[in-house]
Structures are given as structure tokens and as C-alpha cells.
Amino acid sequence: MGLFNRFKKSSANSKGVKLANLGKYQEALECFDKAVQSDPERSEAWYNKASALLNLEKYQEALECFEKAIQLNPNDATTWFKKGITLGNLEQQKEALKCYNESLTLNHENYKVWYNKGVTLEILGKSQEALKCFQEASKLNPKDSKSWYNYGLILGNFERYQEALESYNNVLKIDVEFYSAWYNKGNILKDLEKNEEAIECYDEVLRLHPEHVGARGNKGIAFNKLGMYEEALNCFNKVLKLDQADVMGWYNKGNALMKMGEDQEALKCFEKALKIDPDFQDAKKAKEELLSKFTHF
């Protein structure tokens, strides 16, 4: 069963399918209502009505219709899958997980179900199980960038950095403009002290998303690590131009200035960071070190 089932019995249903495929879900819903009224024992009519309601973000009504469809035909994997999506939108993640498991019992080969199950498990804090789901999804459809991306995210969180990098590379082979993959790849390379490569990744992010504060700031940190303080300072100034309240922007700018011997200017930056976040311990420590330096000068 596809997104909308094309059973030919009802002209109202056929018209609804055509409208739904054009994205006219409200008009399609009116047709599916008629189809349900004319043949209330047909599971496909309830499925199509539920799918229209799901697209209209009427999740509670959609759930009731999917349940009716399952009551009439409990062996359709797609209906269980779509019910799971609906429950997820209603933030009923444990119930959604049960639906994905039912769907996979009926059809083990649908990568979208594995992907959604992985997302649900991650929301529930079951990262190890989620990892297996994204791995399975990427095996079933190696061209699905989102499965590789989420696989990489979890691998990175588990500090399996080389595998995470391979996952992000797979994402970027599929979609070179997936800027979040460039960003996360850059972060891993930065943490591995491969700062030149990290900067190349951040440049790709900024090419695609020029106002990405995280990429701009982390590019500055990578420059700092390379001893390229002027370039780092330029990055942090751009961060603060985008967001004057970016506490890390002020802190990192202070560090760059301190490395350049501009201690008074650095102190001002640490003070601005502490004005935004009085409990920022790294900024407190840096300020204290500078004040101690001034005292002993």
C-alpha cells in the first residue's frame, strides 16, 4: 500500500487519491469521507482518510482512522508504519515504537520504518539500539542521506570518530549540500586536531549557510589552534556581528586577543562574556589569570 491506496471500487476514493497526489489534502479528505460512508468496512478507505488527516496535521483524527484501518486489516505493514508516525507527532514515542515493530514484523525491508524506529529510539535515549536501526536503514537504502547522517551522529557521540567520518562522507557523496554533515565532520576533525581539514569543512558550511554561527566560531577555534590569531579574530568578530549575545564568541575572541598580546582588549571580552553568563567558569578563570598578570607586572 502506497501513500494513498488506489483501489478502484469507489469513484469518490479515486478522486480523493488524485487530489491527494496533487497535495490538495483538504479536498481529498472530503472524498475519502464519502468513500468511508459508502463502504465503512473497507480498510483502504480508512487508510486513505487517515493519510489525508496526517498530511493536514490532524493527528488525533488520523490516529483514530489508522486504528480503524488496522482493526479491519491488521496485516498491512504500511498502516502500522503510518500509525507510528502519527503517534510520534503526538509525542507518544513508546506507542510509536510498538507500531514500527509491528510494521517490521510484516515487512522487514522498508528502510523508512527502520529510520523512524531509530529516531524514536534516540528520542527515548536508547542510542545503541537506534544505531543498529540507522545501520539497517543505510544497508537497505545506501542512497538515503538521512540514515547515514543519523548513524554518524550517534557514532560521534560514542567517540567512534573514524566511523562517524566515514558516515558523513557517505552523506556528502549523496548530497554535497547537506551542510549539517559538513559541520559535524568539521567538528570531529577539529577535535582530532586536524584543523586544516576542519577549516575546509567549515568553509563548505559557510558557503551554503553564510550566517551559521557555529561554523564561523569553530573555524575561529581551529585557526586559534593553528596559531593563526588574526584569522581567528576575524571569525569571532563575524560571530559577534551576527549575535552580540554569543557568550562563546566573546570568550574565544578574548583568547585570540590574549595570544596576540592584547591583554586589555582580551579582558574586556572576558568581562562581556561574564556579563552575559556570570557563571561561565572558563571566562572567570581567564579573567583572573589576566588580573593576576596585571598585578604582578
C-alpha positions in Angstrom: 0.0 0.0 0.0 1.5 3.3 -1.0 1.0 6.8 0.4 -2.6 6.7 -0.9 -4.1 3.4 -2.0 -5.5 3.3 -5.5 -8.4 0.9 -5.1 -10.9 1.4 -7.9 -14.1 0.4 -6.2 -15.2 3.9 -5.2 -15.2 6.8 -7.6 -15.0 9.1 -4.5 -11.9 7.3 -3.4 -10.3 7.5 -6.8 -10.9 11.2 -7.0 -9.5 11.6 -3.5 -6.3 9.8 -4.5 -5.8 12.1 -7.4 -6.4 15.2 -5.3 -4.1 13.9 -2.5 -1.3 13.2 -5.1 -1.6 16.9 -6.1 -1.2 17.9 -2.5 -4.9 19.0 -2.2 -5.4 17.2 1.1 -8.5 19.0 2.4 -10.4 18.4 -0.9 -9.1 14.8 -0.8 -10.4 14.4 2.7 -13.9 15.3 1.6 -13.7 12.5 -1.0 -12.4 9.9 1.5 -15.2 10.8 3.9 -17.6 9.9 1.2 -15.7 6.7 0.5 -15.8 5.7 4.1 -19.5 6.4 4.3 -20.3 4.3 1.3 -18.1 1.4 2.3 -17.2 1.6 6.1 -15.8 -2.0 6.1 -13.1 -1.3 3.6 -9.7 -0.8 5.3 -8.2 1.1 2.4 -10.8 3.9 2.7 -9.9 4.4 6.3 -6.2 4.3 5.5 -6.6 7.0 2.8 -8.7 9.2 5.1 -6.1 8.8 7.8 -3.2 9.6 5.4 -5.0 12.8 4.4 -5.6 13.8 8.0 -1.9 13.1 8.8 -0.8 15.4 6.0 -3.2 18.1 7.4 -1.5 17.6 10.8 -4.8 16.5 12.4 -3.0 13.8 14.3 -5.7 12.6 16.7 -8.3 12.2 14.0 -5.7 10.5 11.8 -4.8 8.1 14.7 -8.5 7.1 15.0 -8.7 6.3 11.3 -5.5 4.3 11.2 -6.8 2.3 14.2 -10.0 1.6 12.3 -8.0 0.5 9.2 -5.9 -1.8 11.4 -9.0 -3.3 13.0 -10.2 -4.2 9.5 -6.8 -5.3 8.2 -4.2 -5.9 10.9 -1.6 -7.3 8.4 -0.8 -4.2 6.4 2.8 -3.0 7.2 2.3 0.5 5.8 -0.7 1.2 8.0 1.3 0.3 11.1 4.1 2.5 9.9 1.9 5.5 9.3 0.2 4.9 12.7 3.7 5.0 14.2 4.4 8.4 12.5 1.1 9.8 13.8 1.9 8.7 17.4 5.3 10.2 17.1 3.8 13.5 16.2 1.5 13.2 19.2 4.7 12.6 21.3 3.6 9.1 22.2 7.1 7.6 21.4 6.7 4.3 23.2 3.4 3.6 21.4 5.0 4.7 18.1 7.9 2.2 18.7 5.4 -0.7 19.1 3.9 0.3 15.7 7.2 0.3 14.0 8.0 -3.1 15.4 4.6 -4.4 14.1 5.4 -3.0 10.7 8.8 -4.6 10.6 7.4 -7.9 11.6 5.2 -7.7 8.5 7.8 -6.2 6.2 11.5 -6.3 7.3 12.7 -4.5 4.2 11.3 -1.0 4.5 14.2 1.3 5.3 11.9 4.2 6.2 10.5 2.2 9.1 14.0 1.4 10.3 14.9 5.1 10.1 11.8 6.2 12.0 12.3 3.5 14.6 15.9 4.8 15.0 14.7 8.4 15.5 12.2 7.2 18.1 14.7 5.1 20.0 17.1 8.1 20.0 14.3 10.3 21.5 13.8 7.6 24.1 17.5 7.7 25.0 18.3 4.3 23.6 21.2 5.3 21.4 22.8 1.9 21.0 19.5 0.4 19.7 19.0 3.5 17.5 22.4 3.0 16.0 21.5 -0.5 14.8 18.3 0.8 13.2 20.2 3.5 11.2 22.8 1.0 10.2 20.0 -1.3 8.9 18.3 1.6 7.1 21.5 2.6 5.4 22.1 -1.1 4.3 18.6 -1.3 2.8 18.9 2.1 1.0 22.6 3.2 0.7 21.4 6.4 -1.0 19.4 7.7 2.0 21.5 10.6 3.3 19.4 11.0 6.5 20.1 7.4 7.6 23.9 7.9 7.1 23.7 11.3 8.9 22.0 10.0 12.0 24.3 7.0 12.0 27.2 9.4 12.0 25.7 11.5 14.8 25.5 8.5 17.2 28.9 7.2 16.2 30.3 10.6 17.0 28.6 10.6 20.4 30.1 7.2 21.1 33.5 8.7 20.2 33.8 6.3 17.3 35.2 9.1 15.2 36.7 7.3 12.2 33.4 5.5 11.6 31.5 8.8 12.1 33.7 10.5 9.5 33.0 7.7 7.0 29.3 8.1 7.6 29.4 11.8 7.0 31.5 11.2 3.8 28.7 8.9 2.6 26.2 11.6 3.3 28.2 14.1 1.3 28.6 11.7 -1.6 24.8 11.6 -1.8 24.2 15.3 -1.1 27.2 17.6 -1.2 25.0 20.5 0.1 24.0 18.7 3.3 25.6 21.5 5.4 25.0 19.8 8.8 27.1 16.9 7.6 29.9 19.3 6.7 29.6 21.0 10.1 29.7 17.7 12.1 32.5 16.4 10.0 34.4 19.6 10.7 33.8 19.3 14.4 35.2 15.8 14.5 38.3 16.8 12.5 38.8 19.8 14.9 38.6 17.5 17.9 41.1 15.2 16.2 43.4 18.2 15.8 43.1 18.0 12.0 42.5 21.7 11.9 43.2 22.5 8.3 40.7 19.8 7.2 38.2 21.1 9.7 38.5 24.6 8.3 37.8 23.3 4.8 34.6 21.7 6.1 33.5 24.9 7.9 34.1 26.8 4.7 31.7 24.5 2.9 29.1 25.2 5.7 29.6 28.9 5.3 29.3 28.7 1.5 25.9 27.1 1.9 24.8 28.9 5.0 26.8 32.2 5.5 25.2 33.1 8.8 26.0 29.7 10.5 27.3 31.0 13.8 28.6 27.6 15.0 30.7 27.1 11.8 32.1 30.6 12.0 33.0 30.2 15.7 34.6 26.7 15.3 36.5 27.9 12.3 38.0 30.6 14.5 38.9 28.0 17.2 40.6 25.9 14.5 42.6 29.0 13.4 43.5 29.6 17.0 44.9 26.1 17.4 47.0 26.7 14.3 48.4 29.9 15.7 46.6 32.0 13.1 45.3 34.5 15.5 44.4 37.3 13.1 42.3 34.9 11.1 40.7 33.6 14.3 39.9 37.1 15.5 38.2 37.8 12.1 36.0 34.8 12.6 35.0 35.8 16.2 34.3 39.3 15.1 31.9 38.0 12.5 30.2 35.8 15.1 29.6 38.8 17.3 28.3 40.8 14.4 25.7 38.1 13.9 25.0 37.7 17.6 26.2 40.2 20.2 25.0 38.0 23.0 27.1 34.9 21.9 29.0 34.2 25.1 31.4 31.8 23.4 32.1 34.4 20.7 33.3 36.9 23.4 35.3 34.2 25.2 37.0 33.0 22.1 37.7 36.5 20.9 39.3 37.1 24.3 41.5 34.1 23.9 42.7 35.2 20.5 43.5 38.7 21.7 45.4 37.2 24.7 47.5 35.1 22.3 48.2 38.3 20.3 49.4 40.1 23.5 46.3 42.4 23.5 45.6 41.7 27.2 43.5 44.8 28.0 41.2 44.1 25.0 41.1 40.4 26.0 40.0 41.4 29.5 37.1 43.4 28.1 35.9 40.4 26.1 36.0 38.1 29.1 34.1 40.7 31.1 31.4 40.9 28.3 31.2 37.1 28.4 30.6 37.1 32.1 28.0 39.9 31.8 26.0 37.5 29.6 26.7 34.4 31.7 28.1 35.2 35.2 28.7 31.5 36.0 30.9 30.9 32.9 33.8 29.3 34.7 36.3 29.4 31.8 35.8 33.1 31.4 36.2 33.6 35.1 39.4 31.7 35.1 40.8 33.7 32.1 39.8 37.0 33.7 41.5 36.0 37.0 44.7 35.0 35.1 44.8 38.3 33.3 44.2 40.3 36.5 46.9 38.3 38.3 49.2 39.1 35.4 48.5 42.8 35.7 49.1 42.7 39.4 52.5 41.1 39.1 53.6 43.2 36.1 
